[in-house]
Amino acid sequence: MNIYDIAREAGVSISTVSRVINNKSRVSQKTIEKVRRVMEENNYSPSPVARGLVNKSLKTIGIVTVDIRGQHYASLAYNILEELNTLGYNCLFCNAGYTEETQERNIRMMAQNCIDGVIFIGSTFQTDFMKEMITQYISQLPVIMVNSNLDLPNTYSILCDDQKGLEACVDFLTEHGHKHICYMARKTMTASGERKMKGYMRALEAAKLKPRIIKGENSIEGGRRMMEAALKQYRDTTAYIFEHDIQAVGGMNILLTQKIRVPEDVEVITYNDSYLSMAVTPHLTCVNNKLQQIGTSAARVLHEVLEGGEGAKTTIYSPVLLERDSTRSEAE
C-alpha cells in the first residue's frame, strides 16, 4: 500500500496525508486521527517520497566522484555516506568519469532528481568546466566541494592543506640529512597535485636543494615504472616521496628486487595513509590527510546549510606525518 491508497481509503488528498506524516499544521484533529487510523490498519510505513510531498525535500543528497574504484575516493565516499545516514539522509551516488561529456551527463541527471544538495569528491572537479556545470544545472542547490575549491555562491569547500603536507615530508627528510630527495608524482596533475608540488618545491628551495621529479600513472605498475626511471635518472637518490600510496607499493617492489634496503639505504614516505601503506614491508611512513574528518565535515556542513545555518565557507584540515618503518626513527 502507498500514499495514494491511504489517501483514497481515508477520503482525503495525498498532500493531506503527507501533512499528517510530517506533523504539519492546517489539518484538523479529526482528519489526523482518521488518516493515522487508516495507516495503522494497513501497517503503512511512510516512504521518503510521501514525507517529501509537503516538505519539498526527499532528504536525498547527491554524491559525485570521478572513479569510485580509487581507494582514496572510496574511503571519502564511505565516510560521507556514514555521516549522512546518521543525519537522516538518503544518498544518490554517481560515478561521473573523467571526461566532460560524462560529467555533464551525470550532473544533469542529478539535477533531474529530487535532491537537496550535492557533494563532489576530489580535486579533479576544480575546473572552469565544472564551475560552468554547477552554475548551469544545480546553482539553486548547496554544493560541497571535497578537496577542491570553486568560487561560487552556495558552494562550500572542505580541504586538506596538501602543500603543508609535502613541506612536512621534505623537512623531515632534510632533518635526516638527505640532500637528494625525489618526488614521485602523478602524471595527470590535479588541483591537489598542484598544491603538493608547490609544497615540495617550496621546501626544497628553503633547504637550497635541487628538485628531482618523476611522473607516472597512479597505479602499482605506475609506481614500478617510476622507480625504475628514478633509479636510472637519479641513481644517487637517498629518499623518495610518493604522491599516492598505490604508487609507493609498486616502487617498494622495485627497491626489493634491486636489493635496496629501506630504510637503511633509502628512506620512503608516501601520502594518504590508506591500508596500502601497511600492505608492504616495511610499513610506510606516510601523511595522513584526514579523510575521515573531511568526509564527516562535508556531511555536517551540508546538513547545517540545509537546516538554515550559514555553514563554514571553507574548512581546511592540517595533515599529519605518521612515522613508521620506512624511515629511520632518529635523524642521523
C-alpha positions in Angstrom: 0.0 0.0 0.0 1.3 3.5 -0.9 0.3 7.1 0.0 -2.2 7.2 -2.8 -4.0 4.2 -1.4 -4.0 5.7 2.1 -5.5 9.0 0.7 -8.2 7.1 -1.2 -9.2 5.0 1.8 -9.2 7.9 4.2 -11.1 10.1 1.7 -8.5 12.9 1.7 -5.9 14.3 -0.7 -2.3 12.9 -0.8 -1.0 16.3 0.3 -3.2 16.0 3.5 -1.7 12.5 4.1 1.8 13.9 3.7 1.0 16.8 6.2 -0.2 14.2 8.7 3.0 12.2 8.2 5.2 15.3 8.7 3.1 16.6 11.6 2.2 19.8 9.8 -0.5 22.2 10.8 -3.6 23.1 8.8 -5.0 19.6 9.3 -8.0 19.1 11.8 -7.6 16.7 14.7 -10.4 14.7 13.3 -8.7 14.2 9.9 -5.4 13.4 11.6 -7.0 10.7 13.6 -8.8 9.3 10.6 -5.6 9.2 8.4 -3.5 7.7 11.2 -6.1 5.0 11.8 -6.1 4.0 8.2 -2.3 3.9 8.3 -2.2 1.7 11.4 -4.9 -0.7 10.0 -2.8 -1.2 6.9 0.7 -1.2 8.6 1.7 1.6 6.4 5.3 2.9 6.8 5.8 6.3 5.1 8.3 6.4 2.3 10.7 9.4 1.7 8.5 10.4 -1.2 5.5 10.6 1.0 7.4 12.7 3.5 8.7 15.0 0.8 5.4 16.0 -0.8 4.9 18.7 1.7 8.4 19.5 2.7 9.5 19.6 -1.0 12.5 17.6 0.2 13.3 13.9 -0.1 16.2 14.2 2.3 18.4 12.9 -0.5 22.0 14.0 -1.2 23.8 13.5 -4.5 27.4 12.3 -4.1 29.7 12.6 -7.2 33.2 11.3 -7.7 35.2 10.6 -10.9 36.1 7.0 -10.2 34.8 5.0 -7.2 37.4 2.3 -7.9 40.1 4.7 -6.4 40.7 3.8 -2.8 41.0 7.4 -1.8 37.6 8.3 -3.4 36.0 5.2 -1.9 37.2 6.0 1.6 35.9 9.5 1.4 32.6 8.4 0.0 32.2 5.8 2.8 32.8 8.4 5.5 30.4 10.9 3.9 27.7 8.2 3.5 28.0 7.1 7.1 27.6 10.6 8.4 24.7 11.5 6.1 22.9 8.3 7.1 23.4 9.3 10.7 21.9 12.7 10.0 18.9 11.0 8.3 19.7 11.5 4.6 19.4 9.1 1.7 22.2 9.2 -0.9 22.3 9.1 -4.7 25.7 8.1 -5.8 27.2 9.0 -9.2 30.4 7.9 -10.8 31.0 10.9 -13.2 34.1 9.7 -15.0 37.0 11.8 -16.3 35.5 13.3 -19.5 33.5 16.5 -19.8 30.8 14.6 -21.6 30.2 12.0 -18.9 30.5 14.6 -16.2 27.9 16.9 -17.7 25.5 13.9 -18.3 25.7 12.8 -14.7 25.3 16.3 -13.3 22.3 16.8 -15.5 20.9 13.5 -14.2 21.4 14.7 -10.6 19.6 18.0 -11.4 16.6 16.0 -12.7 16.2 14.0 -9.5 14.7 15.4 -6.3 17.9 16.0 -4.4 18.6 18.6 -1.6 22.3 19.1 -2.2 25.4 17.7 -3.9 28.8 16.7 -2.6 31.7 16.5 -5.2 34.6 14.3 -4.1 38.1 15.0 -5.5 40.2 17.9 -6.7 39.6 16.7 -10.3 36.4 18.8 -10.1 38.3 22.1 -9.5 38.0 23.2 -13.2 36.3 26.0 -15.1 34.1 23.4 -16.8 32.8 22.1 -13.5 32.1 25.7 -12.5 30.0 26.1 -15.6 28.1 22.9 -15.0 27.3 23.8 -11.4 26.1 27.2 -12.5 24.0 25.8 -15.3 22.4 22.8 -13.6 22.4 23.0 -9.8 23.1 26.6 -8.8 19.9 26.5 -6.7 21.3 23.7 -4.5 24.0 23.9 -1.8 27.2 22.3 -3.1 30.1 20.9 -1.1 33.5 20.5 -2.8 35.7 18.0 -1.1 39.4 18.6 -1.6 38.7 21.3 -4.2 37.6 24.9 -4.3 35.3 26.8 -6.6 34.4 30.4 -6.1 30.6 30.2 -6.5 27.6 31.2 -4.4 26.1 28.5 -2.3 29.3 26.4 -2.7 31.4 25.3 0.2 34.9 23.7 0.4 36.4 21.1 2.7 40.2 20.8 2.1 43.4 19.2 3.3 46.4 21.5 3.3 48.4 19.3 0.9 51.1 21.9 0.4 51.8 21.8 4.1 51.8 18.0 3.9 54.6 17.9 1.3 56.6 20.6 3.1 56.5 18.4 6.2 57.8 15.4 4.2 60.7 17.4 2.8 61.5 19.0 6.2 61.5 15.6 7.9 63.9 14.1 5.3 66.3 17.1 5.3 66.5 16.8 9.1 67.7 13.2 8.4 70.5 14.7 6.4 69.1 13.9 2.9 70.2 16.2 0.0 68.8 14.1 -2.9 65.1 13.8 -2.4 63.0 12.6 -5.4 59.3 13.3 -5.7 57.2 10.6 -7.4 54.2 12.5 -8.7 51.0 11.6 -10.6 51.3 12.2 -14.3 47.9 13.8 -14.6 48.0 16.9 -12.4 45.0 17.8 -10.3 44.5 20.8 -8.0 45.6 18.7 -5.1 48.6 17.6 -7.0 49.5 21.2 -7.8 49.3 22.0 -4.1 51.6 19.1 -3.3 54.1 20.0 -6.0 54.2 23.6 -4.7 54.9 22.3 -1.2 57.7 20.1 -2.4 59.3 22.9 -4.5 59.0 25.5 -1.7 60.5 23.2 0.9 63.4 22.3 -1.4 64.1 25.9 -2.1 64.2 26.7 1.6 66.7 23.9 2.0 68.7 25.1 -1.0 68.3 21.7 -2.7 67.6 20.9 -6.4 64.3 19.1 -7.3 64.1 15.6 -8.6 60.7 14.7 -10.1 59.5 11.6 -11.7 55.9 11.4 -13.1 53.8 8.3 -13.8 50.4 6.7 -13.6 48.5 6.4 -10.3 48.8 2.6 -10.0 51.1 -0.1 -8.7 52.5 -0.6 -12.2 52.9 3.1 -12.5 54.9 3.1 -9.2 57.1 0.3 -10.5 57.9 2.2 -13.7 58.5 5.4 -11.8 61.0 3.8 -9.5 62.8 2.1 -12.5 63.1 5.5 -14.1 64.3 7.2 -10.9 67.0 4.6 -10.4 68.3 5.2 -13.9 68.0 9.0 -13.9 68.8 9.8 -10.2 70.8 6.8 -9.0 72.2 8.7 -6.0 68.8 9.5 -4.6 68.6 8.7 -0.9 64.9 9.5 -0.2 61.6 9.2 -2.1 58.3 10.8 -1.6 55.3 9.3 -3.3 52.2 11.3 -4.1 49.9 8.3 -3.6 50.2 5.0 -1.5 49.4 2.8 -4.5 52.4 4.2 -6.4 54.6 3.6 -3.3 53.6 -0.1 -3.3 54.9 -0.5 -6.8 58.0 1.5 -6.0 58.8 -0.6 -3.0 58.5 -3.8 -5.2 61.4 -2.5 -7.4 63.5 -1.5 -4.4 63.1 -5.0 -3.0 64.1 -6.7 -6.3 67.1 -4.4 -6.6 68.1 -5.3 -3.1 68.0 -1.7 -2.0 67.2 -1.7 1.7 64.5 0.5 3.3 65.2 2.5 5.4 68.9 1.6 5.7 69.8 2.6 2.1 66.9 4.9 1.2 64.0 6.3 3.1 60.5 6.3 1.7 57.4 8.5 2.5 54.0 8.2 1.0 50.8 10.2 1.1 47.1 9.4 2.0 47.6 6.8 4.8 45.4 4.2 3.1 45.5 0.5 4.1 48.1 0.1 1.2 50.7 1.9 3.3 50.5 -1.0 5.7 50.4 -3.7 3.0 54.2 -3.7 2.3 57.2 -4.5 4.4 58.5 -2.3 6.0 55.3 -0.4 6.7 55.4 3.0 5.1 55.8 6.3 6.8 53.0 8.5 5.4 51.0 11.6 5.5 47.5 11.2 7.0 45.3 13.7 5.1 42.4 13.5 7.5 40.0 11.6 5.2 37.6 10.7 8.0 37.4 14.2 9.4 37.0 15.7 5.9 34.2 13.3 5.0 32.3 13.9 8.2 32.8 17.7 7.9 31.4 17.6 4.4 28.2 16.0 5.5 27.8 18.2 8.5 28.4 21.5 6.7 25.8 20.5 4.1 23.3 19.5 6.8 23.9 22.8 8.6 23.2 24.8 5.4 20.0 22.7 4.7 18.8 23.4 8.2 19.1 27.1 7.6 22.5 27.8 9.0 25.3 29.6 7.3 27.9 26.8 7.2 31.6 27.5 7.0 32.5 28.6 3.5 36.0 27.0 3.6 37.3 24.4 6.1 41.0 23.4 5.9 42.5 20.4 7.8 46.2 20.1 8.6 47.7 16.8 7.6 49.9 14.8 10.0 53.1 12.9 9.2 53.0 9.4 10.7 56.4 7.8 11.2 56.6 4.1 10.6 59.3 1.7 9.4 60.2 3.0 6.0 62.1 5.9 7.6 64.7 5.9 10.4 63.5 6.6 13.9 66.1 9.2 14.6 67.9 11.7 12.4 71.4 10.7 11.7 
